[in-house]
Amino acid sequence: MKFLRLPFALLMTGLLGLGGCSMHQPVALYQLDSGDPGQPSQSAGMAVVLGPVSVADYLQRETFLQRQADGSLSSATDGRWAGSLSSDIDQLLVRQLAWRLDSQRVVLAPASSGFSADVQVLLSITRLDSGKDQPAILDAQWRLLDRRGRVRDNRIVHLEQHHEGSESSQVQAQGQLLQKLAEQLSTALKPLANQPALAEDTPKKPAAPVQVKKAPEKSKIPMASPIRTDMEVYRF
């Protein structure tokens, strides 16, 4: 019995040791790189509302996904996003646009009630992923609405970025794709900076008053009326 117990004890000790190592294995946390955008200098620059920004459902998780050669996605075992990927995308684009437009007035939707936007950007990101042997790919679509709510630009974008294969290089490549998206978006926004203000619209002329013909006034001079008398006139 003692001979049988010894290997069992050694086996349990080994399993517990392996379990302890796996439990304490460090997990890398990743965050998108926003590059090195400068600080915008104009406090009264172009007013832009970014959003709503919709992100594909499969990206709304902390798991760092890996694209396989057959197109499938698998979760990375030693890395994940440090927080919300959607929030990282929003903040990266806001900083990039503010820098490229040189304007402090670039805000996320919903804007405050007193904020009057020159342009609103409706953005949809349908793909943002990569893999060890697959390039980083970004698929997106934007619509630009002017002050009157009219669509001034509508574009579908497909961007690719190669990397070295490591997870950290993949995250860097995905950040570079979003920076390229902000560059293209700012180019589309700049022509809309000089829109005429809504108050400058030509005012409508007031309708001319309707003239009502007045009836002619009655004469105030009393009309002469014959006077009757009892006198008779005789002729000879």
C-alpha positions, 0 to 999 in steps of 0.5 A, spaced: 500 500 500 505 504 501 508 503 494 502 505 491 501 511 495 507 514 493 506 515 485 499 517 487 502 523 491 507 525 486 502 525 481 498 530 485 503 534 487 505 535 479 498 536 477 497 542 483 504 545 481 502 545 473 495 548 475 499 553 480 503 555 474 497 556 469 493 560 474 499 565 475 501 565 467 501 573 465 496 575 460 498 581 456 493 587 455 493 591 449 490 598 447 490 601 440 495 606 439 493 613 437 500 615 434 502 622 436 497 627 434 499 634 436 494 639 440 489 643 435 491 650 436 484 653 434 479 654 439 474 656 434 475 651 428 471 647 425 465 644 429 464 636 428 460 631 431 463 624 431 457 619 431 454 615 432 459 610 431 457 603 430 462 597 431 461 590 429 458 585 434 464 581 434 468 586 436 465 588 442 468 584 447 475 584 451 478 578 447 483 579 442 481 575 436 486 572 431 483 571 424 485 564 421 487 562 414 480 559 413 477 566 415 475 563 422 476 567 428 479 564 435 481 567 441 488 569 443 490 565 449 495 570 452 492 577 450 486 581 451 484 588 450 485 592 456 478 595 457 473 597 451 475 596 444 469 601 442 471 606 447 478 606 444 476 607 437 472 613 439 477 616 443 483 615 437 478 618 432 476 624 436 484 626 437 486 624 430 480 628 427 481 634 432 489 634 430 488 634 422 482 639 422 486 643 427 480 644 431 478 644 439 471 643 437 471 635 435 466 632 440 463 625 440 455 624 439 451 626 443 453 633 443 450 638 448 444 642 446 448 648 445 453 645 440 452 647 433 455 642 429 458 644 422 458 636 420 456 630 423 459 624 421 455 617 421 461 611 422 460 604 421 466 599 422 464 592 420 471 589 421 477 590 424 482 584 426 488 581 424 492 574 425 499 571 425 499 570 418 493 575 416 494 582 415 490 587 419 484 589 415 479 595 416 472 595 413 468 601 414 463 606 411 461 613 413 456 618 411 457 626 412 451 630 414 451 638 413 448 643 418 441 642 414 442 634 415 443 633 408 448 627 406 454 631 403 458 625 402 458 617 403 464 612 402 465 605 403 473 604 405 477 598 405 484 598 408 490 593 409 496 593 414 501 588 414 505 586 420 510 582 423 506 577 426 506 578 433 500 580 437 503 587 439 505 588 432 498 586 430 495 591 435 500 596 432 497 595 425 490 596 427 491 602 430 495 605 424 489 603 420 484 607 424 489 613 423 489 612 416 481 612 416 481 619 420 486 621 415 481 620 409 475 622 413 479 629 415 480 630 407 473 629 406 471 634 412 475 640 410 471 642 404 465 642 408 468 648 413 465 654 409 458 652 409 453 658 409 450 659 416 443 658 417 441 665 418 444 667 412 438 664 408 434 669 404 428 671 408 421 670 404 418 676 402 412 678 406 405 677 402 403 684 400 397 686 404 390 685 400 387 692 398 379 692 400 375 697 396 371 702 400 364 704 398 363 711 396 361 715 401 355 718 401 354 726 400 353 730 406 350 735 403 342 735 404 338 734 397 333 739 396 326 737 397 320 740 394 316 745 398 308 744 398 304 750 399 296 752 399 297 758 394 294 757 387 297 761 381 292 764 376 294 766 369 290 771 365 
